[in-house]
Amino acid sequence: MKRSIKRLVGMALLTAAFSVQAYVQGEGEPEGEAHVYNIDLNSLDIANNRVGGRTPEFTWNLGSNYVVNFHCDSGSIINEAISYTTKSTMQPSGNNRFKLNDYLDVEASVWIAGNVNKYIPAPFTNYSNRLRQNSCFSVPGGSVARVNNVQSGSRGKVVFIVTKPIINGINITGQALLDLAGDLGGQAIPSTPISRVIISSGLITVPDRCVFNKGQKIAVEFGTLPNAASKLDGNNYKQSVPIHVECEGGSFSQGALNIELGIQTTTASGTASFNHQLLGTLSNGQKRSDLGILLQDTNGRPVVPDQFYEMKGFYKNQGDWNLTAAPMANAGAGSVKEGEFEASATVVAKFQ
């Protein structure tokens, strides 16, 4: 038995020793980690909150260079330009656009330095800076060329385009915009990010506005509940959730619109793991697997989280959406763990 363990350990160490990243010919590797550019959009306004409406162009210039090591293990590269490739976690959406979310697309342009010195619309692949001045000499044991004044990617422009009308604006925090990879000689498509642009914060504002319950937080208290799952069936311990809605400004000023409302879950509590038609619950910040919250309208129909419902009976873009909330246990749990619990969600609106 001891001999087998020693052999397994030896194999594991051997595998780890060869776990290194391989770079294609000419590929750039950032010195340390990818150089991160954090941009703050502050507040951008969309005056025309219709499909195709655009924010003013936002330009960033973070005015700093970074260091990149270019690999040439399979042969020397003499007096070549650096070519750049953009990558994004956002999905493409039409010509030179990315999909930010259900409401906005993004157009981004990146500054390419060298002999280009202009903004190039993303996405692009192996776009040369046309400055043929860098060389990498191949020698046994691995070869790199250190370029210490890379500026491409430090400047750029971004515009947001409406794909679906927005209400109350959109807050953008920690959104990865683009990664930039580089290759000396432009003979391969690099995959290693050498710089990264992140929207650290920003607010997209619109004139169209809906206010719920005069801006007051909607809180529901259930009091003391039994821990028997059979008693927490969604019918008992119901509490009223009155939601008064007033929409104004922008498109709402032109007359009555078809308004739809929904309950949007938060990342933390989400929906119940045992039934996604229920709001999820938390205890001490941890997701519970035994308890959810059932929402219903005045006719007893379930209001499913993250779905929209057309509002009937609104007058001048105002009205009420009266719901009930009731605790509902996982039927297979038998009993529910004692202790306080909470659920959180956001009332959201859209219009046509």
N, C-alpha and C positions, 0 to 999 in steps of 0.2 A: 504493500500500500504506500509506504513512504517513497519508494522508487518512482511510482506513478506520479505522485505529487510533484517530485522534483522535475520530472520530464515536462509536466504541464506548465510549471512555472518557467522553465527554460524556453519553451515555445512562445509563451506570452511575452517574455522579454525580447525575444528575437523579432516578433511581429511589431512590437512598439518601436524598436530601433529603426525600422524601415518605414515608419509612418511619417513621411515628410511630403510637403506639397511640391508638386512638379509644375514648372512653368514652361509654357510654350516659348519657342524662339522669339526673342524680342520683347516678351511680356514684362510689364512694369510691376514692381513690388513696392508698396509704400514703406518708407523707413519707419519702423514701429507699426502703427496702425494707419488705416485710411484717414486722410486729413479731413476732418469734419467741419463743414461750414454751417453754422446755425443762423437762420434768418428769421427775423421778427417782422411779420407783415403789418403789425399794428391793426388798423381798421381799414378795410376796403369796402367801398359802397357799390352796390348794383342798383342803379336808378331804374333800369328797365328790367324788372323782375319777370321776364318772359323767356321762353325757350330761345336761346341765342343771345340773350343779354350778357354783357361782358363787364367785368370790373376794369377800372383803370389799370394800366400796365404798372407792375411793381418791379423795380430794378434793385438788385443787390450788388454791392461791391465791397467785399470784405478785405481787400487789399493786403493779402499775405500770400507768400509762396510756400511751397513744400518740397520735400526731397523724395525722389523716386529712384530705385535701383532697377535697371533693365538687364534682363538675363540674355546671355548669348552662348549657351553651353554647346550648341551644335555648329558653331561657326561664327567668325567675326562679322560685325556689322559696321560698315565704314561710312561716315558722313551721311547719316540718314535723318529724316524728320521723325517726329513723334506723331503717331496717329491715335485718335481718341474714339472711344465707343461708349455710348450711354446705356445704362440699364435702369429699370425701375420696377418696384414691386406693384405699381399700379398697372392695370390692364390697358392696352391700347384702345382708343375710342375715336375712330376716324383718322383723318389726315393730320399728323403732327399733334395729336391730342392724347391725353391719358384720362381715364375715369377715376376721379377722386372719390366720389360716392354717388348715391342715387340722384343727387341734385346738381352736381357740378362736374364739369370736365376741366382739365388743366392744359394750357399751352405753355411750354417752357423752352427757353433758349439759353444756351450756355456759351460763355465767352471762350473762344479758342485764341490763344496768344501766338507767339512766333511771328511768322510773316502773314498771318491771317488777320488777327486783331479785329474780330467782329463776332457778333452773336450768331450762333448757328442753331436753328430750330431742332429740338429733340423729337423723336429719337434719331440717332445717326450711328453709323458703324464705320470704324477706321477712317475718320475724318482727319486728314493730315494738317499739321500746323505749318507745313511748307518751309520749315527752317532746317536745312540739311547740314547740321553742324555737330551732331552727337555721334560718337563711335563707341563700340563695345568690342574688345579684343578677347577672343576665345583662347583660354589656356586650360590645361588639364586640371581637373578638380573643381571646376565651376567658375563661371565668369560673369561679372556684372559691371555695368557702367553706372556711376552715380551722377545723377543730374540734380543739382541742389536749388534750382530756381524755377521750378514748374509753377506756372501761374494759371494755366487753363482750368476752368471750373470755379475760380474764385469770384467770378462775376456772372451775372445772369439776369434774365427777365422772366416773369411769370404773369399769366393772365388766367382768370377763372371765368368759365362760360356756363351759363344756366342751361341745364338739360331738363329740369322740372322746376316749376315755380317754388320759391322758398318762403317760409313764414318765420319771422322772428330771427332770421340770420343763422349762421353756422359758425361754431367755434372750431378752430383747427389747432391741434396741439400735438407736437411730436410726430408730424407726418413726414416720412421719408419721401423726398421728391425725386432725386436722381442720384445714381452712382456713376462715376466716371472711371473708366479703365483705359490704360495706355499701352501702346506697343511701339517699340523702336523699329522702324522700317516698314510697318504696316503689312507684314506678310502673314499675320495670324490674327484671329479675333480673340482678344484678351478677355479674361473673366474675373480677374482680381481687381476689386475697387481700389483706386489710388486716392480718390477723394469722394466725399459724400455730402450732399446738400439736404438739410433737414429743416422743415418749417417748425421752428420751436414754438411759435404761438402766432395767432392771427384770428381776426374776426371778420367774417363776411356779413355786411349789414344790408338790409333791404327795407323799403318803405312799408311793405305789407306786414301787418302785425296782428297777432291774436293774443289776448290776455285771458287767463283762466282764473276764475274766482278772485277777480280784482288784484291779481298778483300774489295772493296769499297761498302759502304752502298747504297742500291738502294732506291732512293727517287722519288716520283711522286707528282707533284703539279697540282692541278686542277684549281687554280685561283678562280675568282668570278663566282658563279653559281646562276641561278634563284632558287626561292623556290617553284616553281610550280612543283608538282609531275609528271605531264604529260610530262614535258620537260626532266626529269631525268629518262629516260626509258632504259638506258644501251646502247643506240645507239649514243647519243650526248655526247660531251665533252670527247671523248676518248683520252687517253694518252698512248704513247708507253712505254713498260717496257722491254727493251732489257736485256737479261741475258746470259752472256758468261760463259761457264763452262770449267774448266780444272781439270781433275782428274789424280792423279799420286800416286806413291808409293804403296807398298804392292802388292795386286792382280793386280792393274792396270799396274804394271811393266811387267807383264807376257803376255800382249797383250790386244787387244780390248775386252771390256766387254759390256754386255747389261745393259745400264744405264737407270734408271727411275728417273724422277724428280717430285716433288710435292710442293705445297704451304701449309705449316703447320701453322695453326692459333695459336695465343697466347691466354693465359687464359683470359686476360682482354677483348679484342674485339671479339674473337671467330668468329662465323658466324652470319649473320643477323638473328634476331629472326623471321622475316617474310618469309625468304627464305634462307635455309641452304646451297644453292649453291653460296651464295654471302659472301664476307668478311664482318664482322660486323664493325661498326664505333663507335667512342667515341667522346663525347664533354665534356671537363673539367673532364675527367676520368670516365664519366658515359656512360653506354651503351645506344645507340640510338635505337629506335624502328621504325624510319621512313626512314632510309637511309642505303644502303649497297654498296659494290663495286663489280662490275661484271668483272671477268677476262676472257679473251678469247685468243685462240691461233691465228696463222696467217690465219687459215681457218675459223675463226669466231666461232669455237666450244668452249663452256664454259669450263673453267678450274676450276673444283670444289675443294674447299679447302679440305685438308687432304686426297686427293686421289693422286695416283702416275700415271705418264704417261710415256710410253716408248719413248725414244728419237731416232729418225731416222736421219741418215745423219751425225752422229758423226764420226770423224776420229781420231784415236789414243787417244780415250777417251777424246776428246775435241770437242766442238761445241757450237751452240747458240740455246737458247729457247726464242724466241721473243713473247711477250705477249702484250695485251692491257688491260688497266684498265679504267672503266667508272662508274660514280656514277649512282646508280639505286634506286629510291624511292619506298617506300611501296605504291602500287597503291591505297590502301584504305585510305591513309593519306590525300589526297587532296592537301595539301601543306606541305613543309618541314620546320622544325624549323630553323630560321636563326642562324648564328654563325659558328665558325670554327669547323672542325671535323678532325679526324684522324683514320687511320686503320693501323695495323701492322701485319706482318706475316714473316715467315722464309722460304727460299728456302732450301729444303732438297733433298738428293739423296740416292738411294740405287742401288745395282748392283747384278748381278748373274754371 
